[in-house]
Amino acid sequence: MTVAGIPHRAIAVGLALLALPACSRENQQSEAPPPPPAVAVVAVVKEDIKPTVTFSGRVTARDKVELRARVEGFLQKRLFTEGQDVKEGDLLFVIEQEPYRAAVDEIKASIEKANAALKLADVEVDRASQLVARQTGTQQRLDEANARQADARGEIARLQASLEKAQLQLSYTEIRAPIAGRIGRAVITPGNFVGPSSGPLATIVRQDPIYVSFPVTQREMLEARKDENAGKPPTVYVQLADGSRYPEPGTLNFVDVTVNPGTDTVQVRAQFLNPDRILVDGQLVTVVVEEGTAQSVLVIPQQAIQIDQAGSYVLVVDSSNRVVVQRVETEQGPGSRLVVTKGLSPGDKVITEGVQKVRPGQVVQATEVKFGV
């Protein structure tokens, strides 16, 4: 069968030939090399850094108070929000007051009765004294009147002491903040019966300033004292769990007077300002103590380090934008920085981002970023 005198087979061959250039162009486009992978690099720099020693430390509150019930009764009110800041003297809990008020009123009534008895005793003493003076009364009667007067005065004194105790018990039904700080979770809710044996109702912690305690060996203590005697007191920093450095430096304010015989360490304490409540009582931190004279060293970011079976290395971008493996030796520096003791020179560009998508010898597109603390 033909179309306009042309066989079908000839038409199919012609169409196939026309399609070949288009396919060839598509293959050429798909085979074009991809652009070099993009990576972020940081230049190795020199910094003046003091020698540092790190310790494991524990954050401890400067003041910590457990609120407890001093009298028995049902807990009627809780007048705070858990986790809020409270001032010294703020009313926090109220225990039922009616029984204690009744006890106060009862003693006050007894005091009035005792005062009336004292007045009668005073009258009897005065009358007996006049009779004795006129020699119409007996000394025995005067002595008995004096005894009753003394007894009435003693009863009033006893009742006054009982009144003070009852008023003190009444005051204990209002539990107030003894210090300013942040209050924690309420352990017992209103409606429960509480007393001295109930345990803490809540805890108040003074968080600013706050302490960090850490153990120091005798050798390190002696070295620190030499620097201190040379007019170079150590500076204390805290490194948080994410590797960042707490912005406020601390000051040493206490060295314990005894040594732990099991570890041969002495407990040292530093004080830190804590206005943003970043440091929390009981928190585990790394304490970094800078001491001695500053030394000029090479530093790189911690994220630039890679580790394999042969040890630590970094990926360096050379002058031709090729990736080179460079073995290094490092020490922990301040914050998230590492001190390079061997393997790099100032100005070398180490890869910090995009390590996973490159290989040694590969050409990359490097973007230099600033190296922050």
PENORPE-V55850 format. One record per backbone hydrogen bond with DSSP energy under -0.5 kcal/mol. CO is the residue of the C=O (numbers start at 1). NH is the residue of the N-H. Records with the same first field share a line. If there is no record, write none. Layout:
CO->NH ; NH
This chain:
1->8
2->4
3->6
6->3
7->11
8->12
9->13
10->14
11->15
12->16
13->17
14->18
15->19
16->20
17->21
18->22
19->23
20->24
21->25
22->26
23->27
24->28
25->29
26->30
27->31
29->32
37->365
39->367
40->352 ; 353
41->369
42->350
44->347
45->299
47->49 ; 297
49->295
51->291
53->289
55->57 ; 287
56->215
57->285
58->213
59->282
60->211
63->206
65->67 ; 204
67->201 ; 202
73->194
74->76 ; 96
75->191
77->94
81->84
84->183
86->181
87->90
90->177
92->79
93->175
94->76 ; 77
97->101
98->102
99->103
100->104
101->105
102->106
103->107
104->108
105->109
106->110
107->111
108->112
109->113
110->114
111->115
112->116
113->117
114->118
115->119
116->120
117->121
118->122
119->123
120->124
121->125
122->126
123->127
124->128
125->129
126->130
127->131
128->132
129->133
130->134
131->136 ; 137
132->135
138->142
139->143
140->144
141->145
142->146
143->147
144->148
145->149
146->150
147->151
148->152
149->153
150->154
151->155
152->156
153->157
154->158
155->159
156->160
157->161
158->162
159->163
160->164
161->165
162->166
163->167
164->168
165->169
166->170
167->171
168->172
170->173
171->174
173->95 ; 175
174->176
175->92 ; 93
177->89
181->86
182->205
183->83
185->187
189->192
192->75
194->73
195->69 ; 198
196->199
201->187 ; 188
202->67
203->184
204->65
205->182 ; 207
206->62 ; 63
209->62
210->272
211->60
212->270
213->58
214->268
216->266
217->221
218->222
219->223
220->224
221->225
222->226
223->227
224->228
225->229
226->230
227->232
228->231
232->292
235->290
236->250
237->288
238->240 ; 246
239->286
240->243
244->240
247->249
250->236
251->271
254->269
258->267
259->261
260->263 ; 264 ; 265
264->218
265->260
266->216
267->256
268->214
269->253 ; 254
270->212
271->251
272->209 ; 210
274->277
280->283
283->59
285->57 ; 287
286->239 ; 288
287->55 ; 289
288->237 ; 290
289->53
290->235
291->51
293->51
295->49 ; 297
297->47
298->340
299->45
300->338
301->304
302->305
306->313
308->311
311->308
312->328
313->306
314->316 ; 326
315->351
316->318 ; 324
317->349
318->321
321->364
322->318
323->361
324->316
326->314
329->341 ; 342
331->339
334->337
336->302
337->333
338->300 ; 340
339->331 ; 341
340->298
342->329
345->348
348->44 ; 350
349->317
350->42
353->40
354->357
355->358
359->362
362->323
363->37
364->366
365->39
367->41
370->372
373->336
